[in-house]
Amino acid sequence: MRSLKYKNIVKYKEKCKKIVKNPIFYDIIIVAKNPNISSKERIFTMINYNTFAHNLKRGILNFSERISRRLSRPDFKFVSQMIYGILTSQSCHLSQIARVLNERISLKKTIDRLSRNLSTFYADEQLLEDYIEKNKNNFTDKTILIIDGSDVIKPCSPKMECISRVRDGSTGEYGEGYHTLGVTALTPEKKMPVGVYTRVYSPTEKGFASEDDEVLKALKFLGKHFKKSNIRAFDRGYDANVYYEHLLKNKEKFIIRAKKNRDIIYKCERTNILTVARKFKGKYILKFMKKNGVKTNCKISIIPIKLPCKPNDDLNLIVCYGLGKEPLMLITNLKSNDDRLPVAVTKIYLMRWRIEEFYRFKKQQFGFEDFRVRSIRSIRNIDLLLTIAIGYIGIISEKHDKRRIVMELINISKRIYGMPKFVFYAIADGLFTVLAKCKQGVSDMLQKPPKTTQLSFITDTGFRSA
């Protein structure tokens, strides 16, 4: 809607505090901060949805091509179509993904092909490794890695392969389903969670050893692709000697929330961790705002300790009061002479909640728990492809206030309460709104261009080059 005359556009353009440059999808966008300009007078010209959608498709395909360079051509096409289909349909149903692909064959044939490829795709580890390697510029030496598990409940699917009894984290009840383990890396600037590891497993699966073994596989994977200086953050469910031994042996930085029954060595004596924590009432202050908007002053102390399983390694116990009835107790091998260390460790652990938002977004926005495949390999592959698709959202959201395309996706999503801090929902809704209008999928864009026939007359006449 144009509420200013064209002459006024030139006049106010110089006075704008922020002007979005390099127009690709619009004629003019001016975000005016001049007090003389009302909010109704901000200019947003009409979007060319065809050009906008084409550039979005090209960005998704370029991302898919980057992470699939070592895959065969059929596997690359499958990965590209799945990532595009998941983002466009906002669903894990193969039927919904097939519908947005809009191929020139029957819908059933498309669904059969996707189902067959899911069950026969064995390059999952290679795809995940390339996905991390090609996006390492989005991670730094200070990137925080958050490790946590979740669950997938399938109460009405008793015939699924290797389905087992799991605890539903949202209700606390037990039901049929699968265990999942995920790792997210927080982006440097906005601290957005980007999935870098995921695995669905079941105790009834052949070759399954233990849950500790699955976690150690994830830690070894992180040790291979990330530096030791990247801090690993764990919840209290991972307060076990086997994890401390692995992390200390490989000299990897970590923060683990301790349980109340944990024994530690304090002043050369073995004692309960809660008993030691209650002796300290907090030397440092952290101002923190809870979810309900209430501000609180957290009192934090740092205590040098050791663990009975690793008595030769010096560790620190961070005790934080003010977040609950019992003190928050964190065990870490981070060391510094800076007095800000206890507050920094507490802040880093509190960022662990990002992975909970990641899991909630994965289940609510894309209906991950409602997938309709039965084999364990197909389940793992669709989990991996969904994680990579959400990773694409996380990567482009890192500079959502600077990138033109992301700003307009958020604007198209029409949020009720303005710009949220967790922008994944807004970007996903914007992608759905734009790409769902397309009458064509990406099949034509995946075709190789035909060979040129410019010099074909030389072959036809029998001439050959020397």
C-alpha positions as a Python dict, from the first residue, in 0.01 Angstrom:
ca = {
    (1, 'M'): (0, 0, 0),
    (2, 'R'): (145, 334, -105),
    (3, 'S'): (41, 600, 145),
    (4, 'L'): (308, 854, 46),
    (5, 'K'): (346, 1022, -287),
    (6, 'Y'): (643, 937, -504),
    (7, 'K'): (802, 1280, -443),
    (8, 'N'): (800, 1224, -70),
    (9, 'I'): (983, 893, -113),
    (10, 'V'): (1296, 1068, -238),
    (11, 'K'): (1264, 1332, 32),
    (12, 'Y'): (1240, 1088, 322),
    (13, 'K'): (1482, 831, 183),
    (14, 'E'): (1782, 1030, 304),
    (15, 'K'): (1633, 1071, 651),
    (16, 'C'): (1566, 704, 710),
    (17, 'K'): (1778, 549, 981),
    (18, 'K'): (1765, 207, 820),
    (19, 'I'): (1729, 144, 446),
    (20, 'V'): (1725, -209, 313),
    (21, 'K'): (1959, -210, 14),
    (22, 'N'): (2014, -429, -292),
    (23, 'P'): (1648, -484, -384),
    (24, 'I'): (1580, -826, -526),
    (25, 'F'): (1217, -895, -462),
    (26, 'Y'): (1069, -544, -426),
    (27, 'D'): (1083, -204, -584),
    (28, 'I'): (1142, -8, -261),
    (29, 'I'): (1140, -85, 109),
    (30, 'I'): (1196, 201, 349),
    (31, 'V'): (1188, 148, 723),
    (32, 'A'): (1157, 502, 852),
    (33, 'K'): (1253, 609, 1201),
    (34, 'N'): (1175, 977, 1142),
    (35, 'P'): (926, 1089, 1409),
    (36, 'N'): (741, 1292, 1146),
    (37, 'I'): (645, 973, 961),
    (38, 'S'): (361, 772, 1109),
    (39, 'S'): (361, 394, 1115),
    (40, 'K'): (92, 393, 847),
    (41, 'E'): (321, 583, 612),
    (42, 'R'): (592, 315, 596),
    (43, 'I'): (620, 191, 243),
    (44, 'F'): (609, -175, 146),
    (45, 'T'): (550, -230, -223),
    (46, 'M'): (373, -536, -356),
    (47, 'I'): (572, -861, -361),
    (48, 'N'): (640, -1043, -682),
    (49, 'Y'): (559, -1389, -548),
    (50, 'N'): (688, -1569, -858),
    (51, 'T'): (1033, -1412, -830),
    (52, 'F'): (1031, -1444, -453),
    (53, 'A'): (935, -1813, -462),
    (54, 'H'): (1191, -1887, -733),
    (55, 'N'): (1470, -1735, -524),
    (56, 'L'): (1354, -1928, -218),
    (57, 'K'): (1357, -2252, -418),
    (58, 'R'): (1701, -2173, -554),
    (59, 'G'): (1831, -2105, -202),
    (60, 'I'): (1695, -2438, -74),
    (61, 'L'): (1843, -2627, -370),
    (62, 'N'): (2181, -2456, -331),
    (63, 'F'): (2180, -2554, 35),
    (64, 'S'): (2089, -2915, -57),
    (65, 'E'): (2358, -2927, -324),
    (66, 'R'): (2624, -2803, -83),
    (67, 'I'): (2558, -3080, 165),
    (68, 'S'): (2515, -3354, -99),
    (69, 'R'): (2830, -3322, -307),
    (70, 'R'): (2951, -3672, -222),
    (71, 'L'): (2612, -3832, -285),
    (72, 'S'): (2501, -3990, -608),
    (73, 'R'): (2273, -3796, -839),
    (74, 'P'): (1959, -3993, -741),
    (75, 'D'): (2037, -3946, -371),
    (76, 'F'): (2093, -3574, -423),
    (77, 'K'): (1755, -3541, -594),
    (78, 'F'): (1588, -3734, -313),
    (79, 'V'): (1747, -3520, -41),
    (80, 'S'): (1658, -3197, -223),
    (81, 'Q'): (1298, -3298, -280),
    (82, 'M'): (1253, -3408, 82),
    (83, 'I'): (1400, -3089, 229),
    (84, 'Y'): (1190, -2874, -4),
    (85, 'G'): (881, -3085, 58),
    (86, 'I'): (917, -3074, 437),
    (87, 'L'): (963, -2695, 443),
    (88, 'T'): (676, -2633, 200),
    (89, 'S'): (421, -2875, 344),
    (90, 'Q'): (522, -2835, 713),
    (91, 'S'): (458, -3206, 750),
    (92, 'C'): (637, -3539, 774),
    (93, 'H'): (360, -3717, 580),
    (94, 'L'): (492, -3846, 250),
    (95, 'S'): (153, -3777, 94),
    (96, 'Q'): (173, -3407, 188),
    (97, 'I'): (534, -3385, 68),
    (98, 'A'): (436, -3549, -262),
    (99, 'R'): (153, -3301, -312),
    (100, 'V'): (377, -2995, -288),
    (101, 'L'): (629, -3151, -528),
    (102, 'N'): (359, -3129, -799),
    (103, 'E'): (519, -3380, -1034),
    (104, 'R'): (379, -3476, -1372),
    (105, 'I'): (314, -3832, -1258),
    (106, 'S'): (42, -3974, -1040),
    (107, 'L'): (53, -3887, -671),
    (108, 'K'): (76, -4253, -574),
    (109, 'K'): (389, -4301, -785),
    (110, 'T'): (557, -4007, -612),
    (111, 'I'): (467, -4141, -268),
    (112, 'D'): (593, -4489, -360),
    (113, 'R'): (924, -4345, -479),
    (114, 'L'): (977, -4135, -166),
    (115, 'S'): (889, -4433, 56),
    (116, 'R'): (1126, -4660, -132),
    (117, 'N'): (1410, -4407, -116),
    (118, 'L'): (1359, -4355, 257),
    (119, 'S'): (1397, -4727, 326),
    (120, 'T'): (1702, -4768, 99),
    (121, 'F'): (1896, -4449, 180),
    (122, 'Y'): (2219, -4560, 349),
    (123, 'A'): (2426, -4241, 310),
    (124, 'D'): (2282, -4082, 624),
    (125, 'E'): (2616, -4057, 808),
    (126, 'Q'): (2787, -3913, 502),
    (127, 'L'): (2507, -3659, 457),
    (128, 'L'): (2525, -3549, 821),
    (129, 'E'): (2903, -3509, 805),
    (130, 'D'): (2887, -3301, 487),
    (131, 'Y'): (2605, -3093, 635),
    (132, 'I'): (2830, -2999, 929),
    (133, 'E'): (3144, -2945, 722),
    (134, 'K'): (2973, -2719, 467),
    (135, 'N'): (2817, -2504, 739),
    (136, 'K'): (3115, -2472, 972),
    (137, 'N'): (3141, -2103, 893),
    (138, 'N'): (2828, -2062, 1107),
    (139, 'F'): (3011, -2207, 1409),
    (140, 'T'): (3309, -2073, 1605),
    (141, 'D'): (3546, -2193, 1876),
    (142, 'K'): (3298, -2058, 2133),
    (143, 'T'): (2994, -2237, 1991),
    (144, 'I'): (2792, -2408, 2265),
    (145, 'L'): (2684, -2768, 2203),
    (146, 'I'): (2372, -2884, 2386),
    (147, 'I'): (2310, -3257, 2428),
    (148, 'D'): (1970, -3385, 2533),
    (149, 'G'): (1732, -3670, 2465),
    (150, 'S'): (1366, -3677, 2378),
    (151, 'D'): (1097, -3926, 2283),
    (152, 'V'): (854, -4010, 2004),
    (153, 'I'): (524, -4155, 2122),
    (154, 'K'): (325, -4377, 1880),
    (155, 'P'): (38, -4519, 2089),
    (156, 'C'): (-159, -4651, 1788),
    (157, 'S'): (126, -4808, 1592),
    (158, 'P'): (211, -5144, 1754),
    (159, 'K'): (337, -5293, 1425),
    (160, 'M'): (619, -5047, 1375),
    (161, 'E'): (965, -5198, 1365),
    (162, 'C'): (1149, -5214, 1700),
    (163, 'I'): (886, -5008, 1882),
    (164, 'S'): (940, -5016, 2258),
    (165, 'R'): (812, -4876, 2586),
    (166, 'V'): (928, -4519, 2654),
    (167, 'R'): (843, -4242, 2896),
    (168, 'D'): (654, -3946, 2753),
    (169, 'G'): (840, -3640, 2876),
    (170, 'S'): (541, -3410, 2834),
    (171, 'T'): (295, -3618, 3041),
    (172, 'G'): (522, -3836, 3253),
    (173, 'E'): (335, -4149, 3148),
    (174, 'Y'): (473, -4453, 2967),
    (175, 'G'): (370, -4554, 2618),
    (176, 'E'): (487, -4718, 2296),
    (177, 'G'): (742, -4526, 2091),
    (178, 'Y'): (1111, -4453, 2037),
    (179, 'H'): (1396, -4278, 2214),
    (180, 'T'): (1574, -3992, 2039),
    (181, 'L'): (1906, -3824, 2107),
    (182, 'G'): (1992, -3486, 1962),
    (183, 'V'): (2268, -3226, 1970),
    (184, 'T'): (2217, -2862, 1878),
    (185, 'A'): (2482, -2597, 1823),
    (186, 'L'): (2393, -2238, 1914),
    (187, 'T'): (2471, -1979, 1648),
    (188, 'P'): (2729, -1717, 1754),
    (189, 'E'): (2513, -1404, 1737),
    (190, 'K'): (2146, -1488, 1798),
    (191, 'K'): (2203, -1818, 1985),
    (192, 'M'): (1960, -2004, 1759),
    (193, 'P'): (1969, -2386, 1785),
    (194, 'V'): (2097, -2568, 1477),
    (195, 'G'): (2074, -2946, 1486),
    (196, 'V'): (2412, -3113, 1426),
    (197, 'Y'): (2335, -3467, 1539),
    (198, 'T'): (2022, -3677, 1574),
    (199, 'R'): (1946, -4043, 1619),
    (200, 'V'): (1634, -4248, 1684),
    (201, 'Y'): (1700, -4571, 1873),
    (202, 'S'): (1512, -4847, 2048),
    (203, 'P'): (1617, -5096, 2320),
    (204, 'T'): (1450, -5375, 2123),
    (205, 'E'): (1665, -5313, 1817),
    (206, 'K'): (1920, -5577, 1722),
    (207, 'G'): (2269, -5470, 1827),
    (208, 'F'): (2150, -5217, 2086),
    (209, 'A'): (2393, -5204, 2380),
    (210, 'S'): (2271, -4931, 2618),
    (211, 'E'): (2163, -4571, 2636),
    (212, 'D'): (2511, -4477, 2758),
    (213, 'D'): (2656, -4631, 2443),
    (214, 'E'): (2427, -4416, 2226),
    (215, 'V'): (2536, -4101, 2411),
    (216, 'L'): (2904, -4194, 2379),
    (217, 'K'): (2855, -4236, 2003),
    (218, 'A'): (2720, -3883, 1990),
    (219, 'L'): (3011, -3748, 2197),
    (220, 'K'): (3264, -3919, 1971),
    (221, 'F'): (3089, -3769, 1669),
    (222, 'L'): (3114, -3423, 1825),
    (223, 'G'): (3481, -3480, 1908),
    (224, 'K'): (3545, -3559, 1542),
    (225, 'H'): (3372, -3252, 1397),
    (226, 'F'): (3404, -2987, 1670),
    (227, 'K'): (3692, -2854, 1873),
    (228, 'K'): (3759, -2942, 2233),
    (229, 'S'): (3706, -2578, 2330),
    (230, 'N'): (3339, -2597, 2231),
    (231, 'I'): (3148, -2631, 2558),
    (232, 'R'): (2919, -2935, 2591),
    (233, 'A'): (2615, -2863, 2809),
    (234, 'F'): (2418, -3148, 2971),
    (235, 'D'): (2112, -3176, 3191),
    (236, 'R'): (2118, -3379, 3514),
    (237, 'G'): (2011, -3695, 3332),
    (238, 'Y'): (2372, -3718, 3211),
    (239, 'D'): (2531, -3689, 3554),
    (240, 'A'): (2708, -4025, 3526),
    (241, 'N'): (3069, -4133, 3575),
    (242, 'V'): (3093, -4277, 3222),
    (243, 'Y'): (3041, -3931, 3069),
    (244, 'Y'): (3282, -3756, 3306),
    (245, 'E'): (3550, -4012, 3227),
    (246, 'H'): (3506, -3969, 2851),
    (247, 'L'): (3505, -3588, 2860),
    (248, 'L'): (3802, -3558, 3096),
    (249, 'K'): (4001, -3819, 2907),
    (250, 'N'): (3955, -3626, 2580),
    (251, 'K'): (4004, -3287, 2752),
    (252, 'E'): (3672, -3153, 2628),
    (253, 'K'): (3503, -2859, 2799),
    (254, 'F'): (3171, -2940, 2962),
    (255, 'I'): (2899, -2821, 3200),
    (256, 'I'): (2681, -3090, 3361),
    (257, 'R'): (2399, -3031, 3602),
    (258, 'A'): (2451, -3252, 3906),
    (259, 'K'): (2194, -3466, 4087),
    (260, 'K'): (2132, -3429, 4459),
    (261, 'N'): (2269, -3776, 4534),
    (262, 'R'): (2607, -3711, 4367),
    (263, 'D'): (2913, -3766, 4586),
    (264, 'I'): (3214, -3536, 4545),
    (265, 'I'): (3555, -3488, 4707),
    (266, 'Y'): (3571, -3157, 4893),
    (267, 'K'): (3873, -3073, 5105),
    (268, 'C'): (4001, -3430, 5066),
    (269, 'E'): (3679, -3577, 5205),
    (270, 'R'): (3406, -3761, 5019),
    (271, 'T'): (3069, -3604, 5090),
    (272, 'N'): (2729, -3537, 4935),
    (273, 'I'): (2718, -3251, 4686),
    (274, 'L'): (2405, -3093, 4832),
    (275, 'T'): (2565, -3081, 5177),
    (276, 'V'): (2860, -2887, 5036),
    (277, 'A'): (2639, -2656, 4826),
    (278, 'R'): (2435, -2547, 5130),
    (279, 'K'): (2748, -2418, 5302),
    (280, 'F'): (2775, -2139, 5044),
    (281, 'K'): (2507, -1872, 5009),
    (282, 'G'): (2631, -1688, 4701),
    (283, 'K'): (2909, -1438, 4639),
    (284, 'Y'): (2810, -1323, 4289),
    (285, 'I'): (2479, -1184, 4163),
    (286, 'L'): (2304, -1265, 3835),
    (287, 'K'): (1990, -1071, 3742),
    (288, 'F'): (1753, -1311, 3572),
    (289, 'M'): (1401, -1283, 3433),
    (290, 'K'): (1183, -1592, 3457),
    (291, 'K'): (931, -1706, 3196),
    (292, 'N'): (645, -1538, 3383),
    (293, 'G'): (827, -1205, 3361),
    (294, 'V'): (932, -1194, 3726),
    (295, 'K'): (1283, -1058, 3781),
    (296, 'T'): (1501, -1232, 4036),
    (297, 'N'): (1853, -1193, 4169),
    (298, 'C'): (2038, -1526, 4159),
    (299, 'K'): (2321, -1572, 4407),
    (300, 'I'): (2611, -1778, 4275),
    (301, 'S'): (2914, -1941, 4437),
    (302, 'I'): (3210, -2135, 4294),
    (303, 'I'): (3366, -2425, 4486),
    (304, 'P'): (3675, -2629, 4388),
    (305, 'I'): (3600, -3003, 4397),
    (306, 'K'): (3703, -3341, 4259),
    (307, 'L'): (3509, -3651, 4161),
    (308, 'P'): (3567, -3995, 4315),
    (309, 'C'): (3588, -4151, 3968),
    (310, 'K'): (3857, -3899, 3859),
    (311, 'P'): (4038, -3790, 4177),
    (312, 'N'): (4331, -3637, 3987),
    (313, 'D'): (4124, -3386, 3788),
    (314, 'D'): (4039, -3049, 3941),
    (315, 'L'): (3684, -2935, 3876),
    (316, 'N'): (3457, -2651, 3984),
    (317, 'L'): (3113, -2669, 4139),
    (318, 'I'): (2886, -2374, 4056),
    (319, 'V'): (2599, -2328, 4303),
    (320, 'C'): (2313, -2096, 4205),
    (321, 'Y'): (2028, -1992, 4438),
    (322, 'G'): (1712, -1824, 4317),
    (323, 'L'): (1590, -2049, 4033),
    (324, 'G'): (1401, -2298, 4249),
    (325, 'K'): (1358, -2440, 4595),
    (326, 'E'): (1683, -2634, 4573),
    (327, 'P'): (2008, -2475, 4449),
    (328, 'L'): (2115, -2531, 4090),
    (329, 'M'): (2442, -2729, 4098),
    (330, 'L'): (2670, -2737, 3793),
    (331, 'I'): (2995, -2933, 3759),
    (332, 'T'): (3242, -2800, 3504),
    (333, 'N'): (3607, -2820, 3407),
    (334, 'L'): (3613, -2456, 3291),
    (335, 'K'): (3880, -2260, 3473),
    (336, 'S'): (3967, -1892, 3481),
    (337, 'N'): (4100, -1626, 3716),
    (338, 'D'): (3818, -1398, 3606),
    (339, 'D'): (3554, -1339, 3872),
    (340, 'R'): (3286, -1354, 3601),
    (341, 'L'): (3337, -1728, 3548),
    (342, 'P'): (3057, -1847, 3784),
    (343, 'V'): (2804, -1612, 3623),
    (344, 'A'): (2919, -1710, 3272),
    (345, 'V'): (2884, -2082, 3346),
    (346, 'T'): (2532, -2028, 3481),
    (347, 'K'): (2431, -1827, 3174),
    (348, 'I'): (2567, -2094, 2941),
    (349, 'Y'): (2372, -2367, 3115),
    (350, 'L'): (2051, -2162, 3106),
    (351, 'M'): (2091, -2150, 2727),
    (352, 'R'): (2035, -2526, 2735),
    (353, 'W'): (1663, -2452, 2718),
    (354, 'R'): (1714, -2377, 2349),
    (355, 'I'): (1717, -2746, 2268),
    (356, 'E'): (1378, -2783, 2436),
    (357, 'E'): (1245, -2514, 2205),
    (358, 'F'): (1406, -2697, 1913),
    (359, 'Y'): (1228, -3024, 2002),
    (360, 'R'): (897, -2846, 2054),
    (361, 'F'): (928, -2671, 1717),
    (362, 'K'): (1017, -3000, 1551),
    (363, 'K'): (709, -3174, 1688),
    (364, 'Q'): (453, -2894, 1674),
    (365, 'Q'): (538, -2720, 1347),
    (366, 'F'): (623, -3028, 1141),
    (367, 'G'): (432, -3299, 1329),
    (368, 'F'): (735, -3521, 1376),
    (369, 'E'): (550, -3760, 1608),
    (370, 'D'): (288, -3812, 1337),
    (371, 'F'): (518, -3967, 1074),
    (372, 'R'): (366, -4255, 876),
    (373, 'V'): (663, -4483, 797),
    (374, 'R'): (718, -4816, 966),
    (375, 'S'): (1080, -4933, 929),
    (376, 'I'): (1344, -4808, 1172),
    (377, 'R'): (1568, -4697, 882),
    (378, 'S'): (1290, -4489, 729),
    (379, 'I'): (1218, -4331, 1068),
    (380, 'R'): (1585, -4241, 1115),
    (381, 'N'): (1613, -4098, 764),
    (382, 'I'): (1305, -3880, 794),
    (383, 'D'): (1429, -3761, 1136),
    (384, 'L'): (1765, -3669, 982),
    (385, 'L'): (1611, -3488, 683),
    (386, 'L'): (1375, -3296, 911),
    (387, 'T'): (1667, -3195, 1134),
    (388, 'I'): (1860, -3070, 830),
    (389, 'A'): (1555, -2880, 704),
    (390, 'I'): (1520, -2708, 1042),
    (391, 'G'): (1896, -2648, 1032),
    (392, 'Y'): (1841, -2448, 713),
    (393, 'I'): (1590, -2232, 899),
    (394, 'G'): (1836, -2190, 1186),
    (395, 'I'): (2119, -2084, 955),
    (396, 'I'): (1919, -1820, 766),
    (397, 'S'): (1769, -1692, 1092),
    (398, 'E'): (2111, -1602, 1233),
    (399, 'K'): (2097, -1258, 1067),
    (400, 'H'): (1721, -1225, 1032),
    (401, 'D'): (1736, -853, 1106),
    (402, 'K'): (1990, -791, 828),
    (403, 'R'): (1898, -1030, 547),
    (404, 'R'): (1633, -897, 314),
    (405, 'I'): (1474, -1230, 228),
    (406, 'V'): (1436, -1336, 592),
    (407, 'M'): (1291, -1001, 696),
    (408, 'E'): (1018, -1033, 436),
    (409, 'L'): (947, -1397, 528),
    (410, 'I'): (883, -1283, 883),
    (411, 'N'): (668, -996, 756),
    (412, 'I'): (465, -1236, 538),
    (413, 'S'): (403, -1466, 834),
    (414, 'K'): (199, -1184, 998),
    (415, 'R'): (287, -1238, 1364),
    (416, 'I'): (27, -1110, 1609),
    (417, 'Y'): (268, -981, 1874),
    (418, 'G'): (551, -857, 1653),
    (419, 'M'): (898, -1000, 1613),
    (420, 'P'): (957, -1296, 1848),
    (421, 'K'): (1298, -1386, 1988),
    (422, 'F'): (1261, -1742, 1862),
    (423, 'V'): (1197, -1667, 1494),
    (424, 'F'): (1176, -2027, 1368),
    (425, 'Y'): (796, -2030, 1369),
    (426, 'A'): (776, -1701, 1177),
    (427, 'I'): (1025, -1812, 910),
    (428, 'A'): (858, -2152, 870),
    (429, 'D'): (516, -1990, 829),
    (430, 'G'): (660, -1744, 578),
    (431, 'L'): (811, -2026, 371),
    (432, 'F'): (481, -2213, 380),
    (433, 'T'): (281, -1906, 275),
    (434, 'V'): (502, -1831, -26),
    (435, 'L'): (592, -2179, -150),
    (436, 'A'): (242, -2323, -104),
    (437, 'K'): (122, -2085, -376),
    (438, 'C'): (356, -2241, -633),
    (439, 'K'): (200, -2462, -897),
    (440, 'Q'): (535, -2628, -967),
    (441, 'G'): (777, -2802, -735),
    (442, 'V'): (1152, -2832, -785),
    (443, 'S'): (1162, -3130, -1023),
    (444, 'D'): (1229, -2910, -1327),
    (445, 'M'): (1503, -2719, -1144),
    (446, 'L'): (1678, -3047, -1061),
    (447, 'Q'): (1703, -3152, -1425),
    (448, 'K'): (2040, -3113, -1593),
    (449, 'P'): (2036, -2857, -1876),
    (450, 'P'): (2031, -3021, -2222),
    (451, 'K'): (2358, -3044, -2410),
    (452, 'T'): (2413, -2771, -2662),
    (453, 'T'): (2365, -2860, -3027),
    (454, 'Q'): (2561, -2565, -3161),
    (455, 'L'): (2839, -2778, -3318),
    (456, 'S'): (2631, -3081, -3402),
    (457, 'F'): (2662, -3012, -3775),
    (458, 'I'): (3033, -3105, -3758),
    (459, 'T'): (2947, -3454, -3630),
    (460, 'D'): (2662, -3488, -3881),
    (461, 'T'): (2892, -3410, -4175),
    (462, 'G'): (3157, -3655, -4063),
    (463, 'F'): (3426, -3405, -3956),
    (464, 'R'): (3628, -3467, -3641),
    (465, 'S'): (3854, -3232, -3452),
    (466, 'A'): (4225, -3298, -3471),
}
